[in-house]
Amino acid sequence: MNFDLLVRPNIRTLKPYHSARQDFLNGVLLDANENAFGSVLKTEDISLNRYPDPFQHELRKRLAELNNVSPENLFVGVGSDEVIDLLVRIFCEPQRDAVLLLEPTYGMYRVAASVQNALVDSCLLTEDFQIDLPSVKAALRETTKLIFCCSPNNPTANLLRTQDILELCKLGPLVVVDEAYIDFAQTPSISAYFSEYPNLIVMRTLSKAWGLAGIRLGYCIADPLIISYMMKVKSPYNINSLTSKAALVALQNVEQMRATVQSLLQERKWLQTELCQLPDVIQIFPSDANFLLVRVQNATVLYQELVKRNIIIRNRSTEPRLENCVRITVGTHEENELLLRAWREIMQ
Ligand SMILES: Cc1ncc(COP(=O)(O)O)c(C=O)c1O
């Protein structure tokens, strides 16, 4: 597959900005108008007065190791949200090219595509929240560039079937699989199929299982040509020094991340059992993520009453297939008890 043909012509010929730290990270650095006298913020092992490595060599090497790919297959962004935005900007010519969404799903795909003024097509997931392959095939246009699928999906919480995602990969457009929640699932990443399907782009983030939403770090694994276009279009110093440092330290603690995930999964099981006993709970959908999708008698009233008690969940009931559904992030045991106590009070 020649990805060059999918890229917008102006991006193909774009001459990228050439930043100073691209050439030299060490030496007598008088090339970037930094403050050589130092920073007002004293940090022991990071030179905050210097621009960071624009290519994030160290971080990409570590993430590549963890994911069993080469650093050339890896792009690091300011959260997955930057990755989504760049993909749309690289591949979708405004008013001409389309993205295809499998809804209900994470809202940023639509927002990023709309900002780019790309066409947004949407297929409903099936009733059990799986990919409806015939309707995807029917919705494809000649100018569909990207199919976004999220597995485990937000807000439905379930994994999409691997076989179905691989079927999507045979259709032609790039298939972006958002694995933000994959560490909570019992299934390995779809990136294992990457060599067979070079149009597969897998997105991951440190915001969920790693507990680092505050540092804003996401990444994607893709064909080196796609990665090189992302490098060309991103802002020169997108990942800041503090974020890089925090991520590198955190990524040494794989075991701790796994242990936290295990605790969370136990807590999710307990919360699910407790929620089942509440009189207005109609259905709790199976979850492969760190949240539960719950159908209740009246989602809007429940949501508003919980807000009054300073407990905030997400009302998803205006989305297709999600009538009267709320999304509840698994909290700490104390937080979940507060939720349940407030909920019981509302039900009285
Ligand atoms: C499916 C999905 N993808 C991506 C993100 C955002 O990830 P990041 O924090 O890396 O931008 C979220 C956040 O809720 C999400 O639910």
The ligand as an SDF file (V2000), in Angstrom:
LIG
                    3D

 16 16  0  0  0  0  0  0  0  0999 V2000
  -10.8950    6.4080   23.8990 C   0  0  0  0  0  0  0  0  0  0  0  0
  -10.0620    7.5320   24.3470 C   0  0  0  0  0  0  0  0  0  0  0  0
   -9.0140    7.9030   23.6170 N   0  0  0  0  0  0  0  0  0  0  0  0
   -8.2250    8.9080   24.0000 C   0  0  0  0  0  0  0  0  0  0  0  0
   -8.4930    9.6260   25.1380 C   0  0  0  0  0  0  0  0  0  0  0  0
   -7.6310   10.7840   25.5060 C   0  0  0  0  0  0  0  0  0  0  0  0
   -6.3560   10.3720   25.7220 O   0  0  0  0  0  0  0  0  0  0  0  0
   -5.2340   11.4160   26.0560 P   0  0  0  0  0  0  0  0  0  0  0  0
   -5.3790   11.7990   27.4780 O   0  0  0  0  0  0  0  0  0  0  0  0
   -3.9770   10.6400   25.7750 O   0  0  0  0  0  0  0  0  0  0  0  0
   -5.3820   12.5850   25.1180 O   0  0  0  0  0  0  0  0  0  0  0  0
   -9.5780    9.2890   25.9270 C   0  0  0  0  0  0  0  0  0  0  0  0
   -9.8760   10.0570   27.1430 C   0  0  0  0  0  0  0  0  0  0  0  0
  -10.8250    9.9080   27.8270 O   0  0  0  0  0  0  0  0  0  0  0  0
  -10.3880    8.2260   25.5230 C   0  0  0  0  0  0  0  0  0  0  0  0
  -11.4610    7.8490   26.2300 O   0  0  0  0  0  0  0  0  0  0  0  0
  1  2  1  0
  2  3  1  0
  2 15  2  0
  3  4  2  0
  4  5  1  0
  5  6  1  0
  5 12  2  0
  6  7  1  0
  7  8  1  0
  8  9  2  0
  8 10  1  0
  8 11  1  0
 12 13  1  0
 12 15  1  0
 13 14  2  0
 15 16  1  0
M  END
$$$$
